Amino acid sequence: MGLWLLNNLNTAGLTILIVGGVVVVSLAACLVTRRLFPALINGVTNDVSRTVLELFGAIYGIVLAFVIVTLWTELEQVQSVVTSEATDLAVISRNAHSFPDDVQEKLDRAIGGYVHAVVEDAWPLMRDGKNSLSATSGKLEALYTVLQDYNPKTASEQAFYSESVERLNDVTAQRRTRILAATQQLPALLEVLTYGGALVVMLVTLLYGVENLKVQLLFVGSIALLVGLSLTLVLVLEHPFAGDVSASPHPFMEGQLRKYWGK
């Protein structure tokens, strides 16, 4: 559900939907609670509610901060891996200029096939949280085949060949890291703490009685707004290849690799 929302709504629309939903449901629950439990209006449970709310709020705030920082760090790392993978391919492409024309042509064809497969075939799968290993396996194997079939003749060719092989091995490692990142999610326990904690905080908020209806709605609505924004941020950051705030495939289409896109 979360992936579908990220892939079909922009960040603004997603924020309005989640935050608006949380606020509306919370305000409706507040009105229902006042009607079902009129004694709460007099604040008979306020002392307990205040203590519980402060305790749960502090714990939930720490958990939420940990989750958001972790997800943001992972997103930055994923983008770094994508950039490194594209950079290594660009280096191989430049090194190919030192090889014979037929080898250079084969490398260019293999690199072009790989970057197109990454952007056009693998990226849509990663955006949906699916394993994209098979989408580029054949293209990567074609790259290895070109280098394995080539026997450098001069010292210069040998130097660039050795670096190209090393870079290609790095591409393989970064590709696997990228694919794994697309299929990983928050551990189940953190999912429960994040979304379950939000529910508990809102329920405790409803138990805090205020005689003035407008003041209570403002109180409940403010907390619901903050909770809704936090949950939206978690959802946006949880999937590094989906939504507006996500890793970009542009490094595979820029610089030295731009020539494979006819630009």
Disulfide bonds with the S-S distance in Angstrom:
none
